[in-house]
């Protein structure tokens, strides 16, 4: 049964990642900022494959930063 719980957790994180990507796409920011945010999400996605708990923490921090308007510097 523990396996089912793990699958549910992966599904929940996957749904949150989809929401995060949609939120980034909807932002009215320079393309360089959007690219930096997308890279952060890709790193979180990769981390989820190895450490789901860490990826969840990173994603929560990412979303909090996004909601508070803390954006990375524009990349050129």
N, C-alpha and C positions, 0 to 999 in steps of 0.2 A: 504493500500500500504506500510505502514511502516514495516509491517511484512515481505514483500518480500525483503526489503532492509536488514533487520536483517538476513534473511536466506542467502542472498548473502554474507554478512559479515562473517557469520559462515563458509560458503563454502570456502571463501578466506582464512580464518585462518586455516581451515582444510588442504587446499592445501599447505599452507606455513609450517605447521607442518610436512606434509609428506615429503616435500623437506628438512626440517631440519633433520628429521630422516635419510633420504638417505645420507645427507652430513656427518652425524656422522658415519654411517656405512662405508662410503668410506674412512674415516680418517685412516692413518697409525699411530696409537697411542697404548700405552699399554691398555690392557683390562680394568684395573681399571679406567683409564681416560674415556674410552668409556662408562663404566657403570655410572660414575658420570654425563657425558653429557646426557645420556639417562634418568637418574633420573630427571635432570633439565627439560627435555622435557616433561616428565610425569607430573611434577608439573604444567608446563605451560598448558598442555592439561586439567588437572583438573580445573585450574583457569578459562579456557575458558567457562566452564559450568556455572560459577557464575558471572564472570566479564570479558566480552569479550574485553573491552577496555584495562584493565590491562594486560590480557593475550597477546594482540597484542603488547603492549609496551615491555613486558618481552621477547617475541619472537624476536622482532626487536633487542633488546639488546643482546640476546643470539646469534643471527646470526652475529651481528657486532663483538662480542667477538670471535666467531669462525673464521670469515674472517681475523681478526687481529692476530690470533694465540694465543689468551689468553685462556688457557686451565685450568681446575681445577686440583688440585693435584691428583695424583693416589691414589685410595682407595685400601686398602688391605683386 
